[in-house]
Amino acid sequence: MSSDLSIQRSASAVEPALVINRILEAGVRKAPNQTITYNGRDYTYREFEERVHRLAGALAAQGIKPGDTVAVMDWDTNRYLEAFFAIPMMGAVLHTVNVRLSPEQILYTINHAKDDAILVNSEFLPVLEELKDRIEPVKTYILLDDDGVKGSDSLPLAGEYEALLADAPARYAFPELDENTRATTFYTTGTTGLPKGVYFSHRQLVLHTFAGRNTMSGVGQGRFNEDDVYMPITPMFHVHAWGIPYMATLMGVQQVYPGRYEPATLLKLLVSKKVTFSHCVPTIIQMLLQAEAAKSVDLSGWKVIIGGSALPKALAMGALERGIDIYTGYGMSETCPLLTLAQLTPELENADLETQADYRTRTGRPVAMVQLRIVDGEMNDVPHDGKSQGEVVVRAPWLTQGYLNDPEKSEELWAGGWLHTGDVAVMSDDGWLKIVDRIKDVIKTGGEWVSSIDLEGLVLQHPGVGECAVVGVPDAKWGERPVALVVKSGDADEEGIKALIADYAEKGIISRYGIPDRVIFVDALPRTSVGKLDKKKMRAEMV
Amino acid sequence: MSSDLSIQRSASAVEPALVINRILEAGVRKAPNQTITYNGRDYTYREFEERVHRLAGALAAQGIKPGDTVAVMDWDTNRYLEAFFAIPMMGAVLHTVNVRLSPEQILYTINHAKDDAILVNSEFLPVLEELKDRIEPVKTYILLDDDGVKGSDSLPLAGEYEALLADAPARYAFPELDENTRATTFYTTGTTGLPKGVYFSHRQLVLHTFAGRNTMSGVGQGRFNEDDVYMPITPMFHVHAWGIPYMATLMGVQQVYPGRYEPATLLKLLVSKKVTFSHCVPTIIQMLLQAEAAKSVDLSGWKVIIGGSALPKALAMGALERGIDIYTGYGMSETCPLLTLAQLTPELENADLETQADYRTRTGRPVAMVQLRIVDGEMNDVPHDGKSQGEVVVRAPWLTQGYLNDPEKSEELWAGGWLHTGDVAVMSDDGWLKIVDRIKDVIKTGGEWVSSIDLEGLVLQHPGVGECAVVGVPDAKWGERPVALVVKSGDADEEGIKALIADYAEKGIISRYGIPDRVIFVDALPRTSVGKLDKKKMRAEMV
């Protein structure tokens, strides 16, 4: 990291490393009496800091040392936030286990990450008891409990979290770490294949936190500031709850942790704690809006970032009409995750709700320090005209530098020195990104990219079409050609559907290469176990 | 920078360097049509970005290459802001010349910094013409002109700035730089000795900008946000105008550059551009408040950070009564400069003006990522009790790593691995820093530190004392002993003054070691050429 052009360093000079200790220090210094709430208890930031020290001491007493990996299996709690800091600050790696995975997948990630210890909520004890004999690396289990569970029949527990903290010293001498020390790891699951581990260093978390704070805070629509009350509704095991707990701590914000996501609990906390800032997947907000109990609750002024999947415009309108300041954020496990945010510009803040919803449901504009390109198959930039499609590839100072112990998939992810998101998007000339498809679902035909999602939307305009899926099938001449699978809801035939799409192509709404080669009528579309369209299966059946 | 605990990096993965290119990119992406004003002309951020590219191209055409040093001698202009980015982004070093130094000092800094080129405002041509034969390294001079000056009789000018930009290409291929590349340099002058060069890397400027943004922005008193209109009144040659132009650019804020600081111009711009955020030394705000033209101007809502020297409480009250949101920032040339800010906590915002003024005139609370200690002579931390004095020593990711080509002074600055500010301070238990003296002016007596400034304040309480200066003189038994020099304004004698201080000591307001050994009555206090108390001279005369 030194060249002829580098600054001179005198022998005694110190340039401190970017470590997350500084985030905790800043928050406690700024707001020592601010609170963090879980399960009806408020902890001040000062208490929180002491508990971080105690947790490190308790883990050290169990033999945890720099380079070890400590897993957590918990819902969203103050304990998890303590682990967010204490474990990386010790020089150990925090493995945030996705507790929604199948037991077999959980087993795979524990063994693959080489977890030395697991902090486990009593609710998940049965899973570990079942897997126990096949868990290879773990030496220590620590119980996290809200329900009076005291032990396990078969799992050797070192103790209960609160008791261990009470026994630990109030100060722990955290080591001085290199900023490239691995701080966190977790696993991302595709529709197929084994879970893949991503990982982030102290430096990456610090830069993600400061750049996120820069974009998310300030004045204007949807900003997250010191006077907000924060409650995550994206699990802390999922990309560190988008890294927002780190930003909240940096700012000294009041934080509320809801445990497991029960609509009744969430609504109760929203009201009683006057929560003003959250983030979640579209399903959660839909569930809350539809909950009977939510109908009488004033949700106006609640700022919510939506990520994980596209925010449907109708849902955005429904939320806006309830006064919720809803907008999209974009990123993925591999990107820590923040890449873009759909914050309105000052001009758009005065637009009507319909126009606002159009922008709020886009993928957004890149966060500071993110370099974002939309490229064709040869890594050439496509025009920023709101129409030309390409894959989103990115660089930023906080992207996973590979998949853990998987050089082959790592090279694929980073082909050409840019991280490949696998998302297909268009960019407007005013710098707004809009994801239109996953690259695997794009149909590459006649030298053009046709979005299967766009095409499905147009086929659904036909009055006789109830459901539709479009896939690309290999074609010697054109590369691929689109084929539509349709579930009828009324009168529909192949010619009529093709004529409809040809009509849209005539109007310039879709490429003429988008007119399907074939329309196949089926009784039901193939779906995966979680209800997503199974295009992999469709393609396989059609070849 | 890699250890056993470091993250894995796949061969193709890229972790981008922290370079100031990203600051410019973020601002332009966020607010392409926002403006930067100088001399009656508005430039959009998009134009500004293009001018940065053109400036780099123009300098490259003059032979400037990575590692070269390019000096600027200008007042506060859009050109200077362009140089803030273009020169470091080329891999060259920006030398911001303090145009207020004497010609001999300017000559020294140009030769010491090994400037390859100088961009010079026509106003300073006579200085360079005079020094010409003794300037060693400079190969190219470029004229900056607002007054119709076309050339120089004796200085070989490569051309005028605007003409060279017009001839340069609109895009420049900036190199990919290591983040530790030196970006800027400038000289700090003590009361004695040669100017000393400090220097900052791209990484340091980026981190200073993001951490500064984190502390300065958001909600609450004195915050600097996207909707502000920014006008610096600290020269751009002085610690990059405190680095705030970089923060303003990151945020896409409207910027107004005033050129030379004439009260009439400043007031006109304040009103016509609706400036809301500035920073300056106390003298400037005093001058503005006293200017006849300012009496009819509404200054309410103008946020002003005061630095450079202590903000007197009476001046703060005067400004607050005019509705100016005035508060202190602390730092120095060696620290890039930001270390602390005296932003009020939410509770203090509701306090009466008197209480507010008390906090606003303190040195403040540390900015995120700054590690700040107050230590005694053996580097032990003193208690944070609001009373115990010690030297302020700091670490932060943006401190100069030495003095340019001066290993001896560098080691002194960084003795013990902490940067020594030379300032003596107390820290209250709620984390507020208050500078009480310069370490050279502190009197170390009987194992205690007595602030000469505190003691002077108490002596001045005597009705017969008009002016007072206290210095420490060597003492075999006590180390040092205080001696007071007094200019009478009425009846005063040595016994009476000693009795007054003894009385304060009795009440615990000052240490009993603070009672002066001697009181010497003089007609006038020795002062330096710029009117500061010349304690060096006083001490020398008394030994």
Interface residues (C-beta under 8 A of the other chain):
Chain A: M1 S2 S3 D4 L5 S6 I7 Q8 R9 S10 A11 S12 A13 V14 E15 P16 L18 R22 I23 E25 A26 R29 K30 P32 P66 G67 G91 L177 D178 E179 N180 T181 R182 Y199 F200 S201 Q204 L207 F210 A211 R213 N214 S217 G218 V219 G220 N225 E226 D227 L250 M251 P346 R365 P366 A368 M369 Q371 R395 A396 P397 L399 Q401 G402 L404 N405 P407 S410 E411 L413 W414 A415 G416 G417 W418 L419 G431
Chain B: M1 S2 S3 D4 L5 S6 I7 Q8 R9 S10 A11 S12 A13 V14 E15 P16 L18 R22 I23 E25 A26 R29 K30 P32 P66 G67 G91 L177 D178 E179 N180 T181 R182 Y199 F200 S201 Q204 L207 F210 A211 R213 N214 S217 G218 V219 G220 N225 E226 D227 L250 M251 P346 R365 P366 A368 M369 Q371 R395 A396 P397 L399 Q401 G402 L404 N405 P407 S410 E411 L413 W414 A415 G416 G417 W418 L419 G431
